Amino acid sequence: MNSPTRVGLLVALSALACANPERVILDEAHAHAALDARADLQPPLERSIAAQLPDSRLSSPAPEVCARPDQSGYWYLKAAAWAPGVRASRRELAAARGEEQSAGAPGPVAVQVIDQDFSGDSDLVNALAAFDLIGLLGIGPSGAQRGVAEARVEAARASLENAVWLAWLEAERALVQWRASARRMDRLAELDASAALDIERIRILASTGRIGESPTEAADGAAAELERSLSLAVDQASSARARLAAVVGADPDKDLSGGAPATPAPTALGAASPGLWFDDVEHMRSHPSLRMAQRIFDLRESQVREAASRAWPGVSLGPRLGFVDPTQVGGVLRITVPFPSSWQGLLTAAIERRDAAVEAYEDQLHLLLTSEADALIRVGAAGARASGSSDEVVQSLIEEWESARAGFRVQRVPIGQWTGALRRLAMRATWDIDDMERLDLATLDLVAARGPMATTLFTGGDR
């Protein structure tokens, strides 16, 4: 084989070894070390989506409202930095940006060396090169691919924003439930301690025959019901704490070892009637889920353009070299025409997905409107209960319980009345706490429906 042939083959083979990324090995020790590094670490505001999404409402919390665990901004930063969904979305955005750098590049340069006879005679060797003219001009399929890549980046940005938004809401819900469960634990534990003192006295009276077996068993049953309620409150507190730890990527034993943080109860901005909030275009455009649905539609539309561009013919130009003395120089023109069946089906599928994205946006808006209406009803109902009725019921039952205890100690009240008062209080002892929890959760659902502009955390100041 002559020299030109060998050179051509060496050039082609050398190109295969250009990319050699560093190999990464998944190691459990490094994973544990990375998790341990988060302990007691509050990410700076820059670790939120401020850098990736400067035009998002979620990038606006002031540093002074993110400093302490009793501020919602503190947990927002944790979720924005470490929430698994957020970390995955951040990587997807980085990947989309990487793909954008290669999108729309011209097709490969075709180099062809033809040796008509292995005799080594240069007169029988030709070298051809062809360059993608359409790709070099950045039109047709090349331009459409760049449009898809740009739309994919914007869709990934919107997905990141929505992931942060959902993670913050989930962290807030976990905080509300942890705080409510801790309050239930404290109240039920106090009631259990007072009942335990009387139970000891009841058993002593039963052992001396002054109280019958059936009333004693009824009292023990009431005390067991109370202990069960206390155990359930412990379960709920542990579950809420673990969920918060999972959302913010924290170690529950290291970062959340203390009591539930006294984060203020959430509030929601906006009208008391459903639908009015979405009459403002700015409110709609600031909602992460609607922004993501819009960006997905833009991506699907760009994919329709890309599918249509596949109908373009391919045009390649290049030189032809013949190795004679002197060297012969000519030209190469190559035109490829795609079969209609190679792009018509893809175009049909792309149009269907584009139309589905339109419907998805409509469905998302409908979901937010119905969620807002439902949350407003629940906020009103829970607010009415929490503002007086449930508190009055609990207070009256506590007074009944204390009166029954005092009367039983001086043997003026039968044990059945003591048992009944304990059962009634145990069933309703946390009604006011339950209703405050429901109010907080309903308010969060209202914020979730209306978007970041419905809470002062993202509109200036702490709530």
C-alpha positions as CSV (number, residue, x, y, z in Angstrom):
1,M,0.0,0.0,0.0
2,N,1.5,3.4,-1.0
3,S,2.1,6.4,1.2
4,P,-1.1,8.4,0.5
5,T,-3.3,5.4,1.4
6,R,-1.4,4.8,4.7
7,V,-1.7,8.5,5.6
8,G,-5.4,8.5,5.0
9,L,-6.0,5.5,7.1
10,L,-3.8,6.8,10.0
11,V,-5.7,10.1,10.0
12,A,-9.0,8.3,10.2
13,L,-7.9,6.0,13.0
14,S,-6.3,8.7,15.0
15,A,-9.6,10.6,15.2
16,L,-11.1,7.7,17.1
17,A,-8.8,8.3,20.1
18,C,-9.5,12.0,20.6
19,A,-12.1,11.7,23.4
20,N,-10.9,10.0,26.6
21,P,-13.0,11.2,29.6
22,E,-11.8,10.4,33.0
23,R,-13.3,7.2,34.5
24,V,-15.3,7.7,37.7
25,I,-15.9,4.9,40.1
26,L,-18.8,4.8,42.5
27,D,-17.5,4.4,46.0
28,E,-19.6,4.0,49.2
29,A,-17.0,5.6,51.4
30,H,-17.0,8.8,49.2
31,A,-20.8,8.8,49.3
32,H,-20.8,8.7,53.1
33,A,-18.2,11.4,53.2
34,A,-20.3,13.6,50.9
35,L,-23.4,13.1,53.1
36,D,-21.4,13.8,56.3
37,A,-20.1,17.1,54.7
38,R,-23.7,18.4,54.7
39,A,-24.1,18.2,58.5
40,D,-24.6,21.6,60.1
41,L,-23.9,23.2,56.7
42,Q,-26.2,25.9,55.5
43,P,-25.7,26.4,51.8
44,P,-25.2,30.0,50.7
45,L,-27.9,31.7,48.6
46,E,-25.8,31.0,45.5
47,R,-26.5,27.3,45.9
48,S,-30.1,27.9,45.2
49,I,-31.3,28.5,41.7
50,A,-30.3,32.1,41.7
51,A,-27.4,31.5,39.3
52,Q,-29.3,29.2,37.0
53,L,-32.6,31.1,37.0
54,P,-32.0,34.8,37.6
55,D,-35.5,35.6,36.2
56,S,-37.3,33.3,38.6
57,R,-39.3,34.4,41.6
58,L,-37.6,31.6,43.6
59,S,-34.2,33.3,43.3
60,S,-35.4,36.3,45.4
61,P,-35.1,35.4,49.1
62,A,-33.1,37.9,51.1
63,P,-30.1,36.5,53.0
64,E,-31.3,37.9,56.3
65,V,-34.4,35.6,56.1
66,C,-32.4,32.5,55.4
67,A,-30.1,32.5,58.4
68,R,-32.0,30.5,61.1
69,P,-34.0,27.3,61.2
70,D,-37.0,29.3,62.4
71,Q,-37.2,31.0,59.1
72,S,-38.6,29.5,55.9
73,G,-35.7,30.8,53.8
74,Y,-33.4,28.5,55.8
75,W,-35.2,25.4,54.7
76,Y,-35.7,26.8,51.1
77,L,-31.9,27.0,50.8
78,K,-31.5,23.4,52.1
79,A,-34.1,22.1,49.7
80,A,-32.7,24.1,46.8
81,A,-29.2,22.7,47.4
82,W,-29.7,19.1,48.5
83,A,-33.2,17.9,47.5
84,P,-32.7,14.8,45.3
85,G,-35.1,16.0,42.6
86,V,-33.4,19.4,42.6
87,R,-29.9,17.8,42.3
88,A,-31.1,15.6,39.4
89,S,-32.7,18.6,37.6
90,R,-29.6,20.7,38.1
91,R,-27.5,17.9,36.4
92,E,-30.1,17.7,33.6
93,L,-29.7,21.4,33.0
94,A,-26.0,21.1,32.8
95,A,-26.3,18.1,30.4
96,A,-28.7,20.1,28.2
97,R,-26.2,22.9,28.1
98,G,-23.5,20.5,27.1
99,E,-25.7,19.1,24.3
100,E,-26.4,22.6,23.1
101,Q,-22.7,23.1,22.4
102,S,-22.7,20.3,19.9
103,A,-26.2,20.8,18.5
104,G,-26.4,21.8,14.8
105,A,-22.8,20.9,14.0
106,P,-22.2,20.1,10.4
107,G,-22.1,16.4,9.4
108,P,-18.9,14.5,9.6
109,V,-16.3,15.3,7.0
110,A,-16.2,12.3,4.6
111,V,-12.6,11.4,3.5
112,Q,-12.3,8.6,1.0
113,V,-9.1,7.2,-0.4
114,I,-9.5,4.9,-3.4
115,D,-6.6,2.7,-4.4
116,Q,-7.6,1.0,-7.6
117,D,-4.6,-1.4,-7.5
118,F,-2.4,-2.4,-4.6
119,S,0.6,-2.2,-6.9
120,G,1.7,1.0,-5.2
121,D,1.3,3.1,-8.4
122,S,0.2,6.6,-7.4
123,D,-1.5,7.2,-10.6
124,L,-4.2,4.7,-9.4
125,V,-4.9,6.5,-6.1
126,N,-7.6,9.1,-5.6
127,A,-8.6,11.0,-2.4
128,L,-12.0,12.5,-2.0
129,A,-13.3,14.8,0.8
130,A,-16.9,16.0,1.2
131,F,-18.1,18.7,3.6
132,D,-21.7,19.2,4.8
133,L,-22.7,22.4,3.0
134,I,-26.1,22.7,4.6
135,G,-24.6,22.2,8.1
136,L,-21.8,24.7,7.5
137,L,-24.4,27.3,6.5
138,G,-26.4,26.6,9.7
139,I,-29.7,26.2,7.9
140,G,-32.2,23.3,7.4
141,P,-31.7,20.4,9.8
142,S,-28.6,22.1,11.4
143,G,-30.6,25.2,12.4
144,A,-33.5,23.1,13.6
145,Q,-31.3,21.0,15.8
146,R,-29.9,24.2,17.4
147,G,-33.5,25.3,18.0
148,V,-34.3,22.0,19.7
149,A,-31.2,22.2,21.9
150,E,-32.0,25.8,23.0
151,A,-35.6,24.8,23.8
152,R,-34.3,21.8,25.7
153,V,-32.1,24.0,27.8
154,E,-35.1,26.3,28.6
155,A,-37.2,23.3,29.5
156,A,-34.5,22.0,31.8
157,R,-34.3,25.4,33.5
158,A,-38.0,25.4,34.0
159,S,-37.9,21.8,35.3
160,L,-35.2,22.9,37.8
161,E,-37.3,25.8,39.0
162,N,-40.4,23.5,39.4
163,A,-38.3,20.9,41.3
164,V,-37.1,23.6,43.8
165,W,-40.6,24.9,44.2
166,L,-42.0,21.4,44.9
167,A,-39.1,20.6,47.3
168,W,-39.6,23.8,49.3
169,L,-43.4,23.1,49.6
170,E,-42.7,19.5,50.7
171,A,-40.2,20.8,53.3
172,E,-42.7,23.2,54.6
173,R,-45.4,20.5,54.9
174,A,-43.0,18.3,56.8
175,L,-42.2,21.2,59.1
176,V,-45.8,21.8,59.8
177,Q,-46.5,18.2,60.5
178,W,-43.4,17.7,62.6
179,R,-44.3,20.8,64.7
180,A,-47.9,19.7,65.1
181,S,-46.9,16.1,66.0
182,A,-44.4,17.4,68.6
183,R,-47.1,19.6,70.2
184,R,-49.5,16.5,70.3
185,M,-46.8,14.5,71.9
186,D,-46.2,17.0,74.6
187,R,-49.9,17.4,75.4
188,L,-50.7,13.7,75.4
189,A,-47.6,12.9,77.4
190,E,-48.7,15.4,80.1
191,L,-52.2,13.9,80.1
192,D,-50.7,10.4,80.2
193,A,-48.5,11.3,83.2
194,S,-51.5,12.6,85.2
195,A,-53.6,9.6,84.3
196,A,-50.8,7.3,85.4
197,L,-50.9,8.7,88.9
198,D,-54.6,8.0,89.2
199,I,-54.2,4.5,87.7
200,E,-51.8,3.5,90.5
201,R,-54.4,4.6,93.1
202,I,-57.2,2.8,91.2
203,R,-55.2,-0.5,91.3
204,I,-54.6,-0.1,95.0
205,L,-58.3,0.4,95.6
206,A,-59.1,-2.6,93.4
207,S,-56.7,-4.8,95.3
208,T,-58.5,-3.9,98.6
209,G,-61.9,-4.6,97.1
210,R,-63.0,-1.0,97.3
211,I,-63.4,-0.9,93.4
212,G,-64.9,-3.6,91.3
213,E,-63.0,-5.5,88.6
214,S,-65.1,-4.2,85.7
215,P,-64.6,-0.5,86.5
216,T,-60.9,-1.1,87.0
217,E,-60.6,-2.8,83.6
218,A,-62.5,0.1,82.0
219,A,-60.1,2.6,83.6
220,D,-57.1,0.6,82.4
221,G,-58.7,0.5,78.9
222,A,-59.0,4.3,78.8
223,A,-55.4,4.7,79.9
224,A,-54.3,2.2,77.2
225,E,-56.2,4.2,74.5
226,L,-54.4,7.3,75.7
227,E,-51.0,5.6,75.4
228,R,-51.9,4.4,71.9
229,S,-52.7,8.0,70.9
230,L,-49.4,9.1,72.3
231,S,-47.6,6.3,70.4
232,L,-49.2,7.4,67.2
233,A,-48.1,11.0,67.8
234,V,-44.5,9.8,68.3
235,D,-44.8,7.9,65.0
236,Q,-46.1,11.0,63.2
237,A,-43.3,13.2,64.5
238,S,-40.7,10.7,63.5
239,S,-42.2,10.3,60.0
240,A,-42.4,14.1,59.5
241,R,-38.8,14.5,60.7
242,A,-37.6,11.8,58.4
243,R,-39.5,13.3,55.4
244,L,-38.0,16.7,56.1
245,A,-34.5,15.1,56.2
246,A,-35.2,13.3,52.9
247,V,-36.4,16.5,51.2
248,V,-33.5,18.7,52.3
249,G,-30.9,16.0,52.1
250,A,-30.0,16.1,55.8
251,D,-29.1,13.5,58.4
252,P,-32.0,13.3,60.8
253,D,-29.7,12.3,63.7
254,K,-27.1,15.0,63.1
255,D,-29.0,17.9,61.6
256,L,-32.4,17.4,63.0
257,S,-31.6,15.9,66.4
258,G,-33.4,18.7,68.4
259,G,-37.0,19.6,68.6
260,A,-39.2,20.8,65.8
261,P,-38.0,24.3,64.7
262,A,-40.5,27.0,65.5
263,T,-41.0,28.1,61.9
264,P,-43.8,30.6,61.6
265,A,-47.1,29.4,60.3
266,P,-47.5,30.0,56.5
267,T,-49.6,32.8,55.1
268,A,-50.9,33.3,51.6
269,L,-51.4,36.4,49.6
270,G,-54.3,37.0,47.3
271,A,-58.0,37.3,47.1
272,A,-60.5,35.3,49.1
273,S,-62.4,34.3,45.9
274,P,-61.0,31.6,43.5
275,G,-59.9,32.4,40.0
276,L,-59.1,36.1,40.5
277,W,-55.4,35.4,41.1
278,F,-55.0,34.0,37.7
279,D,-56.5,37.0,36.0
280,D,-53.1,38.6,36.4
281,V,-50.7,37.6,33.7
282,E,-47.7,38.1,35.9
283,H,-49.1,35.7,38.5
284,M,-49.6,33.0,35.8
285,R,-46.2,33.6,34.2
286,S,-44.4,33.3,37.6
287,H,-45.9,29.9,38.6
288,P,-43.2,27.2,38.1
289,S,-45.5,24.5,36.9
290,L,-47.1,26.8,34.2
291,R,-43.6,28.0,33.2
292,M,-42.5,24.4,32.9
293,A,-45.6,23.5,30.8
294,Q,-44.9,26.5,28.6
295,R,-41.2,25.5,28.1
296,I,-42.2,21.9,27.3
297,F,-44.6,23.3,24.6
298,D,-41.7,25.4,23.2
299,L,-39.6,22.3,23.1
300,R,-42.3,20.2,21.3
301,E,-42.8,23.0,18.8
302,S,-39.1,23.1,18.0
303,Q,-39.1,19.3,17.5
304,V,-41.9,19.8,14.9
305,R,-39.6,22.1,13.1
306,E,-36.7,19.6,13.4
307,A,-38.9,16.7,12.0
308,A,-39.9,18.9,9.1
309,S,-36.3,19.7,8.3
310,R,-35.6,16.1,7.7
311,A,-37.2,16.5,4.3
312,W,-34.3,18.8,3.2
313,P,-31.9,17.2,0.7
314,G,-28.3,16.8,1.9
315,V,-25.6,18.7,-0.1
316,S,-21.9,17.9,0.3
317,L,-19.0,19.6,-1.5
318,G,-15.3,18.9,-1.4
319,P,-12.1,18.4,-3.4
320,R,-10.9,15.4,-5.3
321,L,-7.2,14.7,-5.4
322,G,-5.4,12.4,-7.8
323,F,-1.9,11.5,-6.9
324,V,0.0,11.9,-10.1
325,D,2.8,14.3,-11.0
326,P,1.6,17.0,-11.0
327,T,-1.3,16.3,-8.6
328,Q,-4.7,16.4,-10.3
329,V,-7.3,18.5,-8.5
330,G,-11.0,18.3,-9.0
331,G,-14.3,18.6,-7.2
332,V,-16.9,16.4,-5.5
333,L,-20.6,17.2,-5.3
334,R,-22.9,14.8,-3.4
335,I,-26.6,15.2,-3.0
336,T,-28.8,13.0,-0.9
337,V,-32.6,13.0,-1.1
338,P,-34.4,11.4,1.9
339,F,-37.3,9.0,1.3
340,P,-40.6,10.7,2.4
341,S,-41.3,7.7,4.7
342,S,-38.1,8.5,6.6
343,W,-39.6,11.8,7.9
344,Q,-43.3,11.9,7.4
345,G,-44.0,9.6,10.4
346,L,-41.6,11.5,12.6
347,L,-43.4,14.8,11.7
348,T,-46.8,13.3,12.5
349,A,-45.5,12.1,15.9
350,A,-43.9,15.5,16.7
351,I,-47.2,17.3,15.9
352,E,-49.1,15.0,18.2
353,R,-46.6,15.6,21.0
354,R,-46.8,19.4,20.4
355,D,-50.6,19.2,20.6
356,A,-50.4,17.1,23.7
357,A,-48.2,19.9,25.3
358,V,-50.9,22.4,24.6
359,E,-53.4,20.2,26.3
360,A,-51.0,19.6,29.2
361,Y,-50.8,23.4,29.7
362,E,-54.5,23.7,29.8
363,D,-54.8,20.8,32.2
364,Q,-52.2,22.3,34.5
365,L,-54.0,25.6,34.6
366,H,-57.3,23.8,35.3
367,L,-55.6,21.9,38.1
368,L,-54.3,25.0,39.7
369,L,-57.7,26.7,39.5
370,T,-59.5,23.8,41.1
371,S,-56.7,23.4,43.7
372,E,-57.0,27.1,44.6
373,A,-60.8,26.8,45.0
374,D,-60.4,23.7,47.2
375,A,-57.7,25.3,49.3
376,L,-59.7,28.5,49.9
377,I,-62.6,26.4,51.2
378,R,-60.4,24.4,53.5
379,V,-58.5,27.5,54.7
380,G,-61.8,29.1,55.6
381,A,-63.2,26.0,57.4
382,A,-60.0,25.3,59.3
383,G,-59.6,28.9,60.2
384,A,-63.0,29.0,61.7
385,R,-62.4,25.9,63.7
386,A,-58.9,27.0,64.9
387,S,-60.1,30.5,65.8
388,G,-62.3,29.3,68.7
389,S,-64.5,26.2,68.4
390,S,-61.9,23.5,68.7
391,D,-60.0,25.4,71.4
392,E,-63.2,25.8,73.4
393,V,-64.0,22.1,73.2
394,V,-60.5,21.1,74.3
395,Q,-60.6,23.6,77.2
396,S,-64.0,22.4,78.4
397,L,-62.8,18.7,78.3
398,I,-59.7,19.6,80.3
399,E,-61.7,21.3,82.9
400,E,-64.1,18.3,83.1
401,W,-61.1,16.0,83.4
402,E,-59.5,18.0,86.2
403,S,-62.8,18.1,88.0
404,A,-63.3,14.4,87.7
405,R,-59.8,13.8,89.0
406,A,-60.3,16.0,92.0
407,G,-63.6,14.5,92.8
408,F,-62.3,10.9,92.5
409,R,-59.5,11.6,94.9
410,V,-61.9,12.6,97.6
411,Q,-64.2,9.7,96.6
412,R,-67.0,12.1,95.6
413,V,-67.0,11.1,92.0
414,P,-67.4,7.4,90.9
415,I,-64.6,5.8,88.9
416,G,-66.9,5.6,85.8
417,Q,-67.0,9.4,85.7
418,W,-63.2,9.5,85.8
419,T,-63.0,7.0,83.0
420,G,-65.5,8.8,80.8
421,A,-63.7,12.1,81.3
422,L,-60.4,10.6,80.4
423,R,-61.8,8.9,77.3
424,R,-63.5,12.1,76.1
425,L,-60.4,14.2,76.6
426,A,-58.0,11.6,75.1
427,M,-60.1,11.5,71.9
428,R,-60.2,15.3,71.6
429,A,-57.2,16.6,73.4
430,T,-55.4,17.7,70.3
431,W,-58.3,19.0,68.3
432,D,-57.0,22.6,68.4
433,I,-53.5,21.4,67.3
434,D,-55.1,19.3,64.6
435,D,-57.1,22.2,63.2
436,M,-54.1,24.5,63.3
437,E,-52.1,21.9,61.4
438,R,-54.9,21.6,58.8
439,L,-55.1,25.3,58.5
440,D,-51.3,25.5,57.9
441,L,-51.4,22.7,55.3
442,A,-54.4,24.2,53.5
443,T,-52.6,27.5,53.4
444,L,-49.6,25.8,51.9
445,D,-51.9,24.2,49.3
446,L,-53.2,27.6,48.5
447,V,-49.6,28.9,48.1
448,A,-48.8,25.9,45.9
449,A,-51.8,26.7,43.7
450,R,-51.0,30.4,43.3
451,G,-47.2,30.2,43.0
452,P,-44.3,32.1,44.5
453,M,-46.0,35.5,44.4
454,A,-48.5,34.3,46.9
455,T,-45.9,34.2,49.7
456,T,-43.7,37.0,51.0
457,L,-40.7,34.8,51.1
458,F,-40.3,35.3,47.4
459,T,-41.8,38.8,47.2
460,G,-39.6,40.5,49.7
461,G,-39.1,39.9,53.5
462,D,-39.9,36.9,55.7
463,R,-43.4,35.7,56.2
